[in-house]
Amino acid sequence: STFTSYRRFSFYGSVSSTSIFDMHFKYLKAESELFHKKKPLAYFKIWNQQKSFEGWYGTLNFFSIESFEEGVIQLVEILKKAPSLEKAYRFDNLFPSVRFFIYSLFNRYSKEGVKSAALLFHPTIEMIEKRYHEGFKFFKLKFKKFERNEIDLLEKISDLNPQIRVRLDFNQQLNIDWINTLLLNLPPQLIDYIEEPSENFYTYIEKYPHLFAVDESLRKIKNFPLDLPLTYVIKPSLQDQFEDLIFKLKNKKQRIIISSSFDSPSMIEGLKHLIYKNNLLEDTHGIDTTRYYNLVPSVPSKFTLSSSDRFRR
């Protein structure tokens, strides 16, 4: 079933503006499918006479404590109260999914683009070439082993374009022999970093500083050290107190990569805002996951806003 809502409310017009515009919002319920699991989403359209914003609200895959219905109710109440978007990230009492939808609206005001690495499972050179011609220069490649086929693939990628950079992610699945093979066959200018090749990859850090990245261990190991020569990959939809973690890492001048975990489209926009507000735009982040949504719903034609709706008083 679908439901719609129409309201008029006041809303700050830009990041720096203190003037208030009369704006409206309207939403309906739809469904998406990710890995054969259906998920409810709400499509919101927010507009005034000068600007309009639209996006999908959905609970976060692993992080939400609220139901979809609870999140929609809270989001509608927030929009009716018209918070200042530049202060929205301080609303600690919001549900996680609502907080990130507010982030996503805030991100629409940013003119800066966020660069992302293409995410590929079981990659082939044909897949790499296709995404390269789509404009990607960074690639995150997921492997479960490292043998002759993987070595050959890296060599082919090196020949494709010298500007390409690769991030290898093994989810701690490599044995010692595979790690040694990997380290002996790395094209030095190709590899951006290697993400957690095994559970004890820390033993290689001293010999290979800044070659490795930490992801799972950052969440699993309490008080994980933040001063190692690593790249720190943060997944806000999985990481507790992620903003505090970003703050600490920035103070230590560590490299931070923001990454998604098959999150909803509004969560991805929220991650872009997180990157923007923490001045992390110079790096390339890991938010290329919405491609893996099946059946991202299209908005029915009946949802088009009429002129009488648009400026109703």
C-alpha positions in Angstrom: 0.0 0.0 0.0 1.1 3.6 -0.5 0.6 6.5 1.7 1.1 10.2 1.0 1.5 13.2 3.2 1.4 16.9 2.4 2.7 19.6 4.8 4.0 23.2 4.6 6.9 24.1 6.8 9.9 26.5 7.2 13.4 25.4 6.2 16.8 26.9 6.1 17.8 27.5 2.5 21.5 26.8 2.4 24.5 25.9 4.4 25.4 29.5 5.2 22.0 31.2 4.9 20.0 32.3 7.9 16.9 33.3 5.9 14.0 30.9 6.0 12.0 29.8 3.0 8.5 28.4 2.9 8.8 24.8 1.7 6.7 21.7 1.4 7.2 18.0 1.6 5.3 15.0 0.3 6.2 11.3 0.5 5.0 7.8 -0.4 5.9 4.2 0.5 7.6 1.9 -2.0 9.8 -1.2 -1.9 13.3 -2.1 -2.9 15.1 -5.4 -3.1 18.7 -6.2 -2.1 20.0 -9.7 -2.3 16.5 -11.1 -2.7 15.3 -9.4 0.5 12.6 -6.8 0.2 12.9 -3.5 2.1 10.4 -0.7 2.5 11.5 2.8 1.4 9.8 6.2 1.6 10.3 8.6 -1.3 10.4 12.2 -0.1 10.1 15.3 -2.2 10.8 18.7 -0.6 10.4 21.9 -2.4 9.8 25.6 -2.5 9.6 28.2 -5.3 13.4 28.1 -5.8 14.7 24.6 -5.0 13.6 21.1 -4.7 15.1 18.0 -3.1 14.2 14.4 -3.4 15.5 11.1 -2.0 14.7 7.7 -0.6 14.4 7.2 3.2 15.1 3.7 4.5 16.3 2.1 7.7 20.0 1.3 7.8 20.9 -2.3 7.1 22.8 -3.1 10.2 22.7 0.0 12.4 19.0 0.9 12.9 17.3 0.2 16.1 14.0 1.7 14.9 11.3 0.2 12.6 10.6 1.7 9.2 7.3 3.2 10.5 9.0 4.7 13.6 11.6 6.3 11.4 9.1 7.8 9.0 7.0 9.3 11.8 10.1 10.9 13.4 11.4 12.2 10.1 8.0 13.8 9.3 8.0 15.5 12.7 11.5 16.8 12.2 10.6 18.3 8.8 7.5 19.9 10.3 9.7 21.6 12.9 12.1 22.8 10.3 15.5 22.3 11.9 18.5 24.2 10.7 20.4 21.7 8.5 23.8 23.0 9.4 23.0 22.0 13.0 21.2 18.7 12.2 24.2 16.5 12.8 24.1 17.5 16.5 20.6 15.9 17.0 21.8 13.0 19.0 18.2 12.0 19.9 17.3 11.1 16.3 17.1 7.6 15.1 20.2 6.7 13.0 18.3 6.4 9.7 16.6 9.8 10.3 19.8 11.4 11.1 21.4 10.2 7.9 18.4 11.3 5.8 18.9 14.8 7.2 22.5 14.4 6.3 21.4 13.5 2.8 19.3 16.7 2.4 22.2 18.8 3.7 24.5 17.2 1.1 22.3 18.5 -1.7 23.5 22.0 -0.8 27.2 21.0 -1.3 28.6 21.8 -4.8 31.6 19.6 -4.2 31.7 16.1 -5.6 32.6 13.1 -3.6 34.9 10.6 -5.5 34.3 6.9 -5.1 36.2 3.7 -5.9 34.3 1.2 -8.0 33.5 -1.9 -6.0 33.9 -5.3 -7.9 33.4 -8.8 -6.7 35.2 -11.6 -8.5 36.6 -9.0 -10.9 37.8 -9.6 -14.5 39.7 -7.3 -16.8 36.5 -6.7 -18.8 34.7 -5.5 -15.7 37.7 -3.2 -14.9 37.7 -1.7 -18.4 33.9 -1.1 -18.3 34.1 0.8 -15.0 37.2 2.7 -16.1 35.4 4.0 -19.2 32.6 5.1 -16.8 35.1 7.4 -15.2 36.5 5.4 -12.3 40.2 5.5 -11.5 40.1 3.7 -8.1 38.9 0.1 -7.8 38.2 -1.9 -4.7 38.6 -5.6 -5.7 37.3 -8.4 -3.5 39.3 -11.6 -3.5 39.2 -14.8 -1.4 42.7 -16.0 -2.5 45.8 -14.8 -4.2 47.3 -17.1 -6.8 48.4 -17.0 -10.5 45.0 -15.7 -11.8 45.0 -12.8 -9.4 48.6 -11.9 -10.3 47.8 -11.9 -14.0 44.8 -9.7 -13.4 46.9 -7.1 -11.6 49.4 -7.1 -14.4 46.6 -6.5 -17.0 45.2 -3.7 -14.9 48.7 -2.1 -14.7 48.9 -2.2 -18.5 45.4 -0.6 -18.9 46.3 2.9 -17.5 49.1 4.1 -15.2 46.6 6.3 -13.4 44.5 3.4 -12.1 44.8 2.6 -8.4 43.6 -0.6 -6.8 42.5 -1.5 -3.3 42.6 -5.2 -2.5 40.1 -6.5 0.1 40.5 -10.1 1.4 38.3 -10.0 4.5 41.1 -11.7 6.5 40.9 -14.9 4.3 44.5 -15.2 3.1 46.9 -17.7 4.5 50.6 -17.0 5.0 51.7 -18.4 1.7 49.1 -16.3 -0.2 50.2 -13.2 1.7 53.9 -13.8 0.8 52.9 -14.3 -2.8 50.9 -11.1 -2.7 53.8 -9.1 -1.3 56.3 -10.5 -3.8 54.1 -9.7 -6.8 52.7 -6.3 -6.1 52.9 -3.7 -8.9 54.2 -0.9 -6.6 52.5 2.0 -8.5 49.1 0.2 -8.8 48.2 -0.7 -5.2 46.5 2.0 -3.1 46.2 -0.3 -0.1 45.6 -3.9 1.0 42.6 -4.3 3.4 43.0 -6.8 6.2 44.5 -9.8 4.3 44.5 -11.9 7.4 43.7 -11.6 11.1 47.4 -11.2 12.0 48.3 -8.8 9.2 49.7 -6.4 11.9 53.0 -8.4 11.8 53.7 -6.9 8.4 53.0 -3.3 9.2 56.5 -2.4 10.4 58.1 -3.7 7.2 55.4 -2.3 4.9 54.1 1.0 6.5 51.1 2.6 4.9 50.5 -0.4 2.6 47.6 -1.9 4.7 44.2 -0.7 5.7 42.1 -1.7 8.7 38.3 -2.3 8.6 36.8 -5.2 10.5 39.4 -5.0 13.4 38.5 -1.4 14.0 35.1 -2.6 15.0 35.9 -5.9 16.6 39.0 -5.0 18.7 38.2 -2.7 21.7 40.5 0.4 21.8 42.2 -0.5 18.5 45.3 1.7 18.3 44.8 4.8 16.2 48.4 5.8 15.6 49.6 2.9 13.4 50.8 3.6 9.8 47.6 2.4 8.3 44.6 3.6 6.3 41.5 3.6 8.5 38.3 2.5 6.8 35.2 3.6 8.7 31.7 2.2 7.9 29.3 4.5 9.8 26.4 2.1 9.5 28.4 -0.5 11.4 30.7 1.6 13.6 29.6 2.8 17.0 30.6 6.4 17.8 31.9 6.9 14.3 32.0 10.7 14.5 34.2 10.5 17.6 36.5 8.1 15.8 36.8 10.4 12.8 37.6 13.3 15.1 40.4 11.3 16.9 41.9 10.1 13.6 41.9 13.5 12.1 43.7 14.9 15.1 46.4 12.2 14.6 46.5 13.1 10.9 45.6 9.6 9.8 44.2 8.7 6.4 40.4 8.1 6.7 38.3 6.3 4.1 34.5 6.5 4.5 32.8 3.3 3.3 29.2 2.1 2.9 27.8 -1.3 3.6 25.1 -1.8 1.0 23.2 1.1 2.5 20.1 2.8 1.3 20.4 5.6 -1.3 19.7 8.2 1.4 22.4 6.7 3.6 24.9 7.1 0.7 24.0 10.8 0.4 24.4 11.0 4.2 27.9 9.5 3.9 28.7 12.1 1.2 27.7 14.8 3.7 29.9 13.2 6.4 32.8 13.3 4.0 32.0 16.9 3.1 31.7 18.3 6.6 34.9 16.5 7.7 37.0 17.9 4.9 37.8 14.5 3.4 36.9 15.4 -0.2 40.5 15.1 -1.5 40.5 11.3 -1.1 38.5 8.6 -2.9 35.9 6.8 -0.7 34.1 3.5 -0.8 30.4 4.3 -1.5 29.8 2.5 -4.8 27.2 0.0 -3.4 23.8 1.2 -4.5 24.4 -0.6 -7.9 23.8 -3.8 -6.0 20.2 -2.8 -5.2 17.7 -4.7 -7.4 14.4 -3.0 -8.4 15.2 0.4 -6.9 11.6 1.7 -7.2 10.6 4.4 -9.7 8.2 7.1 -8.6 4.7 6.6 -9.9 3.5 9.3 -12.3 0.7 10.2 -10.0 3.3 11.4 -7.5 4.2 14.3 -9.9 3.6 17.6 -8.0 1.0 19.8 -9.7 1.2 23.6 -9.8 -1.6 23.8 -7.3 0.3 21.5 -4.9 3.6 23.3 -5.4 2.6 26.7 -4.1 -0.4 25.9 -1.9 -0.7 28.2 1.1 
